């Protein structure tokens, strides 16, 4: 039996919040579409109090930003990028071009081709997300994308040095100091000074996520992403301090970051509630974490591991941390999630920052149909076909013609027929091969 010891706010209230965001984003995108650079500058001045001569950083400005980064911080960025690059390169190595002769004279294949231009958004604001530059810019670079542009909002009226360093070291070709909707819109729609891209990637707040959703189709996007979600699946093999810490560690992302504990131990559930209250009194980010926990926190008590698995797969959260006496069983049977973190030694924060996997992941149940950002997201797989013998052209053409006529496409059929007549050594009249 599934029992909610704590439940988040009703879905109807969440939908109303989303609807307000949708309408606001639509108006802003229309404004940018009509007014270009002037709208971008106006929005930057309004939301970030930032209006430089150029939003794009010059090479000299980039160098000066990087010089401001403490050497230890720079070394840590380089270390993290090394781990992420290593895993992305291994993923790239698994993506192969193929070509095979399916029958004598018929050759089919596919080529894997990088997206030609990508815009990478890196969130700033309250928490400058340095690691997001690694995840998007560096991964696109490993994929071989020839034009990578990156944008992040200013922090305290200037570019954030560590974010700029991460972008540059990751392989960005153009770096902009723009935040929010105006950044992703400028990269997708293009302005007088910014050439548009083919694809947008990277996380962001609710407004950035909604802007990407509305821009999808005009450009590709990595995935539909909402606020950070974290789920802890635990039994009595771990304690409440670890569960509470891991829940609040992600709840601090924003006021609407869902956090959920699924357990078969009532004692662990109750102890975790108490431990969360204790930690919220001392956590420096408690104001944000408290809002998320009060409005978007769930504690779900189940009877069995099978029941816990079913609930977890249905909720399909972004980060799923598993701390049980059967972690491998969950690994085998979980099918809907963003990323798994197995065992008490593992944690989401390491995954976010340094361990090597990509932290841009599906939310809002998108894990039911897509995985997260990876090097393959920047690769397009294109098929090709080649017929190299007269016999194959005639043989395949006869089948093709008949199947086209089955659907009523006479013009399609004649594409096949002309090959049958030309390469088959037969005088086949119009439509004859379709009989």
Secondary structure by P-SEA (a helix, b strand, c coil): ccccccccccaaaaaaaaaaaaaaaaaaaaaaacccaaaaaaaaaaccccccccccccaaaaaaaaaaccaaaaaaaaaaaaaaaaaaaaaaaabbbbbbccccccccbbbbbcccbbbbbbbbcccccaaaaaacaaaaaaacccbbbbbbbbccccccaaaaaaaaaaccccccccccaaaaaaaacccccbbbbcbbbbbbcaaaaaaaaaaccccccccccccbbbbbbbcccccaaaaaaaaaccccccccbbbbbbbccaaaaaaaaaaaaaaaacccaaaaaaaaaaccbbbbbbccaaaaaaaaaaacccbbbbbcccaaaaaaccccccccccccccccccccccccccccccccccccccccccccccbbbbbbbbbccaaaaaaaaaaaaaaaaaaccaaaaaaaaaaaaaccccccccccccc
